Amino acid sequence: MSKIKKALEKAKIQGFAIDRQRGLQGSETEKTEQVAVPKYFQTRVIEISPEILEKNKIVAIDEDHPVADQFKLLRTKILHRTRGTRHNTIQVSGFDSEEGKSMVSVNLAISMAKDTRQTTLLVDIDFRKPSVHKLLGLGNNIKGLKDYFENRLDLEEIFVSPGIDKLTVLPAGRKMLNATEVIGSSKMEALVKELKERYPDRYIIFDSPGLNTCPDPLVFSEYVDAILLVARSDFTSQESIKTVMNLVPRDKVLGTVLNDSRWFEPMAYYYRY
């Protein structure tokens, strides 16, 4: 059994134990809980394949993987800068495309969920090229935010539990032709506010397109507390970085993750914060 498969089995067992415990506890106990654990029994559960996670470099689930510590370090830096201000909505975006921002989003969300003091929601708002469901192996025909906006499905119908304790996923679903209009709608703004306020101890990671590729992430940046940028070593140009830094609200930028860095042998193709 691979290390990632063992980690998934452990997360699934822990998640079941927590759900069962919550079902047995009285209302007074629930009121005093410090962490509001998502009610997985109301959420679709889709078993994720450890082989797919490994293939897609989703490694934060594996405590023994050397790169998992890099995401723990990134998580720690983010928590130190946001907990005191109650900033819990974080947009992850690249400068251009093909920089690995979705891979960073998924690994960061898993690492955040593994911290003991909060739960995590991972939301795919890249309506032009949704990929979170692919990285996690959730299936190509999965319902998501497209169905929420166009078919008026309730959020509870599109939340997904990937079997990882304290992590919930809100997929984008299929592509949307009117992505910018949806992102800029009052319904989207209200959705972000609802997700932020539903569980005050929950961090929400939004995977968004590259800021130089379309107007969507810049429009969306108005709704979130903080922005994490992802660059790719020997790929992202200085001109792209300069353009983005002149566009985004500087006070919201947490920092930049350098992906595909060769500075960290033997972790050559992973990340630096």
C-alpha positions, -999 to 999 in steps of 0.1 A, spaced: 0 0 0 15 34 -10 20 61 15 -7 83 -1 -32 54 0 -24 49 37 -29 86 44 -62 85 26 -74 55 46 -64 73 79 -82 105 69 -113 85 60 -113 67 93 -108 100 112 -136 117 93 -160 89 101 -151 89 137 -158 126 139 -191 124 121 -203 96 144 -192 115 175 -211 146 164 -242 125 159 -240 113 195 -232 146 211 -259 169 225 -266 204 213 -248 219 243 -216 201 234 -218 213 198 -221 249 210 -188 246 228 -168 230 200 -139 251 188 -139 237 153 -172 233 133 -165 201 114 -184 199 81 -213 175 82 -201 149 58 -233 129 61 -251 157 42 -223 160 16 -216 138 -14 -186 116 -7 -164 107 -37 -135 83 -30 -103 97 -45 -76 75 -59 -41 77 -43 -27 68 -77 -43 99 -93 -32 121 -64 4 109 -68 3 113 -106 -10 149 -102 16 158 -75 -10 162 -48 13 152 -20 3 172 11 -18 142 23 14 122 28 32 132 60 63 114 48 66 132 15 94 158 16 73 185 -1 45 181 25 67 201 48 70 229 23 32 232 23 31 231 61 56 261 60 34 279 36 3 271 57 21 284 88 31 317 72 -5 322 59 -21 314 93 3 338 111 -7 366 88 -44 360 87 -57 346 120 -54 378 140 -74 397 114 -100 370 107 -90 370 71 -102 335 60 -109 339 22 -78 334 1 -76 336 -36 -48 316 -53 -39 329 -88 -11 326 -113 4 354 -134 -3 336 -167 -13 300 -174 4 266 -169 22 278 -137 7 252 -114 -17 275 -94 -44 247 -92 -19 222 -79 -7 247 -53 -44 254 -44 -52 217 -38 -21 210 -18 -25 241 3 -62 233 10 -52 198 22 -24 211 43 -47 237 59 -73 210 66 -47 190 85 -41 218 109 -61 212 141 -78 245 146 -99 250 115 -117 233 86 -111 241 50 -132 246 19 -116 245 -16 -136 263 -43 -128 262 -80 -138 295 -96 -117 290 -128 -148 287 -150 -127 289 -182 -105 259 -174 -117 241 -142 -92 216 -130 -96 210 -93 -119 180 -99 -94 166 -123 -65 169 -99 -85 151 -72 -100 126 -96 -136 135 -88 -149 127 -123 -155 147 -155 -192 151 -152 -194 164 -117 -219 190 -107 -206 223 -95 -209 261 -94 -221 261 -130 -252 242 -119 -256 266 -89 -256 296 -111 -274 283 -142 -297 255 -128 -303 269 -93 -290 239 -74 -285 244 -37 -250 245 -24 -256 214 -4 -262 195 -37 -228 204 -51 -205 202 -20 -181 172 -22 -162 154 5 -130 138 -9 -127 116 22 -100 139 37 -108 149 73 -121 186 76 -118 193 38 -148 200 16 -146 208 -21 -169 231 -42 -161 222 -78 -166 246 -107 -183 219 -128 -181 225 -166 -168 255 -184 -189 287 -185 -189 310 -215 -200 340 -195 -174 335 -168 -166 372 -163 -203 382 -159 -209 354 -134 -178 364 -114 -189 400 -113 -225 392 -104 -241 401 -71 -250 364 -67 -212 356 -67 -205 383 -42 -233 371 -20 -220 335 -23 -185 345 -11 -200 363 18 -221 334 28 -192 309 26 -171 333 47 -197 337 74 -212 302 75 -183 288 96 -161 315 112 -133 290 118 -131 278 82 -105 289 57 -117 291 21 -92 286 -7 -104 299 -41 -86 286 -72 -88 313 -99 -73 319 -134 -40 337 -140 -43 374 -136 -28 381 -171 -51 357 -189 -86 372 -183 -104 398 -162 -121 372 -139 -95 370 -111 -91 407 -109 -129 411 -106 -130 384 -80 -102 399 -59 -127 425 -46 -145 398 -27 -116 381 -8 -94 390 21 -61 380 7 -44 369 -25 -16 343 -30 3 345 -63 19 315 -80 49 319 -104 67 292 -122 105 291 -122 121 298 -156 87 303 -171 69 333 -156 83 365 -172 93 396 -153 70 416 -175 41 394 -164 50 399 -128 53 437 -132 19 439 -150 1 419 -123 17 438 -94 4 470 -110 -32 456 -111 -38 437 -79 -45 455 -46 -11 453 -29 -25 453 6 -42 419 -1 -11 401 -15 2 376 10 32 366 -11 43 345 -41 49 308 -44 77 298 -68 67 266 -84 89 242 -104 120 255 -86 154 238 -92 168 253 -60 155 225 -38 172 193 -50 160 165 -49 126 183 -47 133 198 -81 99 202 -96 80 214 -66 76 246 -47 93 275 -29 75 302 -9 
